């Protein structure tokens, strides 16, 4: 029996994970659940899954969470704040940590789980993007396992050799190919993107996701962040990572080998497949996902991404090549720009403009520790808000 902490339990990844866990009560138990501010949703999940601990990220809501748990007759303990997340990630109440908190808010708890030697199921790509060197160091010191949950990186994990060290030399790997659906605006020109609304950007054709990640998919920033994450997770050269648009979202990624072979992982566009794989690896378990019948696949199409129209992918590559904390600055600027777009105060096409302006204003610095990294994150957010204010 493995006790699992689900950080970000009320989000799309969290709810999918809880569905998989509930299908295997003899193997897994949700022992810790967390949410950002939705007390009622978290309390309802606690009533259903009976965890030992529930954590609300907003410390001001701890009493409200405690009252909601008590009113339901639950013995689940209430806690709040970032320190509670860190303590739970490193503590004895869980063996496995699913890191699915969106954005920079999940960084400290992810690193705490890595330091503690837990099996870390990484769905929070920002932890790798912002703090790749710190994450790799924490995993080395803690001796734990990292299994990626992002569908693309999980697919790469499944298609790569057992040893992921020095892949391009000892494993015969030539390139990693990340697939992208192309989002809701695939094939459109810049002229057709001037009046895009948040609801249009969030209408993903294949995946059900939160609004922030849906916008990232529409701008191709999500794929840019995944390129940076792939370099951190698998240690390959930056030039060995490619992106290919695959609108059906059935092939989740591919690995190209030096002998000319390609290995691909296929499956329904359902996050439960990757979550079930990460939970049980190296075994396989039922995920509750509808079977994929290859006889019913009309076609599998692939095309190059349009990086001139969707400039966020190119900006992410530039940040990766710049090194240091440039990916963290990129991530911070993107979070602020996307939030402004969702709030109706920034046009869709201005998202990459804000990010580019921040990267131009803030030269990269070495990644030394979490404290200095978060200071730079705050600086990038402040600069982003100023630039947005000037544009509006």
TARARA-V666346 format. One line per field, one symbol per residue. ss: DSSP state (A for helix, B for strand, O for the rest). A space follows every 50 residues. Layout:
ss->???
This chain:
ss->OBBBBBBOOOOAAAAAAAAAAAOOOOOBBBBBBBBOOOAAAAAAAAAAAO OOBBBBOOAAAAAAAAAAAAAOOOOOBBBBOAAAAAAAAAOOOOOBBBBO OOAAAAAAAAAAAAAOOOBBBBOOAAAAAAAAAAAAAAAAAAOOBBBBOO AAAAAAAAAOOOOOOOAAAAOOBBBBBBBBOOAAAOOOOAAAAOOOOAAA AOOOOOOOOOAAAAAAAAAOAAAAAAAAAAAAAAOOOAAABBBBBOOOOO BBBBBBBOOOOBBBBBOOOOOAAAAAAAAAOOOOOOOOOOOOOAAAOOOO OOBOOOOOOOOAAAAAAAAAAAOOOAAAAAAAAAAAAAAAAAOOOOOAAA AAAAAAAAAAAOOOOOOOOAAAAAAAAAAAAAAAAAAAAAAO
